[in-house]
Structures are given as structure tokens and as C-alpha cells.
Amino acid sequence: MDVSETDLPGVGKRFEATLNEGGVAVVVVHNSGRRELFYRPSPDADAEELLDLTDQESRVVGSILEGAYFQPVRTEVPETTLGDNVIIEWYTLEADDPFVDETLEEANIRERTGVTVMAVERGEECIASPEADFGMREGDILVTVGTRENQAELEELLG
């Protein structure tokens, strides 16, 4: 991608970047910090203003475009629906939960509730399809699949 820079005396600088599809992105950075973003569909076409941002707004938008701004937010009780009545839910094990320090086999979750533990998130690690001898710990996040009724039974066990 070619980028050209032009001084705009008394105003600031203009940057032009040729895009892969042939258009041109034009950014004017004013001495005040204000930034304007224009687009030209071809190098010979007139530019259309897309955005006129303050210094702070442009930094936030720039961070988003750079990929540095997005921070996922985990909801209290995430849930994903599969079909009409089957859902995936995430449960964080607390110190007093009955499954802490038990294996999946010992906890017997599927037989007791009908819910299947399909993965366990432990810190930055995700253990997919954990084996029966997998030991659960406080702070583990159980990723489960089952009907709403099954999930309600598991929630009741976890109290």
C-alpha cells in the first residue's frame, strides 16, 4: 500500500493511501488534533468526507482499527441456544461447589442432571472433551450442553 504525505501550511498534514480496490483514503490531520477522513473511489475522483473527528475520537477509532481497543466482556451467565430447547452454558466453580476436587467420573454430572461437560476453561487454557479422570478445581469454568431443564438441575446442584 502506497502512502503519501503532504504538508498543509497552517493546517497540518494530509496523508493519502491507495487501497487494494483502487480507491484512495485521505486523512487530514489538523494542527489542532482534529482529523478528517475522506474517500475517493478513484485517484481522479472528488473526495467525499466520511468522518470529522476530534483528537480523542480519532485515537479511539484508530485503536479500534488497529485491533488494540476491543476487550471482550464476559456476561454473568452466558448462554448459547442450539435449536429450540438445547443450550450451552458456562458455570464457574466456586470453592464450596460440590464438584471441586472431584473428577468428572466422581461428580457423575451427566447421570445426575442430563448435562454433558463438553469443555473446561482453566485460566488461559481450554480443555476440550475432558476425560472422565479430569479433576475439577475452584475457578474452573464448565462449558456444558443440555436442555434448559437439564441446565436448571445442574444450577440447582451448584446452588
N, C-alpha and C positions, 0 to 999 in steps of 0.2 A: 504494500500500500504506500503510495507516494503522499507525503505531507509537505506542503509549502507554508512558509511563514512570511508575513508581510507586516512591516511597521506601519502603524496608522498614527502619524504625529498628532499629539494632543488627544488621542482617543485610546490607543492601546495597541493590540496586535490582532491580526487576522490569520487564522490557520485554515487551510483547505486540504481536505483528504479525499482522494479519488477512491470511490468504493468499487467493490468487485463487479457490481451490476452496471457500472458505468456512470452512476450519479456522483455528485460531489457534496460532501458535508462541509459546511463552512461554520467556523466558530470564531466569533469576535469577542476577545477578552478586553474589556474596558479597564482603564487605569483605576476606576472606582471598585473593581472586582466584579461588576455586573458582566454577565455573559449572555450572548445571543447565539442561538443555533439556527442555521439556515440549511435548506436543502435545494440543490439544483439537480433536476433529473438528467441533465447532460451538461458538459462543460460550457456549452454556448447558451444555455437556457437562463432565464431570470431565476433568481433565488427566492424561495418562499420561507418566511420566518416560521419556525416551528416552536421555539421556546425563547423566552426572555427571563433570565433567572438572576436572582441576587447572588452575591458571593457564596453565602451559606447554602442556598438552594442548589447551586451548581456543584458544590462539594458533596452534598448528599447524593444527588443524581449521578455524579461521577463515581462515587463509591459503589453505588448500585451497579452501574455499568461495568465497573472494574471487577465486581464479584466479591468485594470486601465488606459489603454492608449487610447482606442478608444473614439473619440469625434465626434459625428455626425455633419455634416456641412450642413446647410440649404442652398439650392440654391436660387438664386434671384427669379425665377419663377418656382417652382416645378410643375410637370405635370405628370399624370399617364394616359395612354391610355387604354380604355375599348372598344375593338372592333375597327372598322375602323375609326369612327368619334366621339365617345363619350370619353370625357376626364374628369379627376378630376384635379382641380386646387386649389391653395391656394392663397388667397388675404388678405394682411394685411391692415386693415382700418387705414387711416391717419386722422388727425384732421379735414381736410377740405373735407373729403369724404361725399357724400350726405346721407349715411345711419347711420352715427354716431349719437347716441342719438335717434334713431328710433327703433321701434320693427320690427320684420320680417314682420308682417302684414302691418304695415305702409309703409315699404320700397317697398313692393309688387314686390320683385325681380323676382320671378318665372314668374309672369304675364308680367312683363316689358322686361325680357330677355330670358325666357325659361330655365334658370339655377335654379337648386334646391340647397339650402344650406343644406347639409347633416350633418354638424358638425361645431362647432365653438371652436377654441382653444383660451383660455384666460389664459395667464400665463402658469402655470403647469397643468391647468385643461382643459379637453376636454369635451365639451357638445355635445353629440351625438343626432341627430334628435331634434334640439331645437324647442320648441313650438312657435306658432305664436306670443305670447306675449313676446318672448325673446327680451330684449333690447340690441342693439349692442353698443359697446364702441370703442373709439380710441384704437388701438393696438390689437383689436380682429383679429383673423385670420379666415376668412371664408373658409371652405372646401366645394367646390361646384362641382356638376356634371352636365354635359350638352354637347351638341355638340360643335365643335370648333366655329361655328358661334354664338351660344348662349354665349359662354365664351367671344368672341370678343365684343359682345354687353354689357356684364357686365363690361368688361375692359374699354370700352368707357364711360360708366356711371361713373366709378370711376375716370376717367380722368388720 
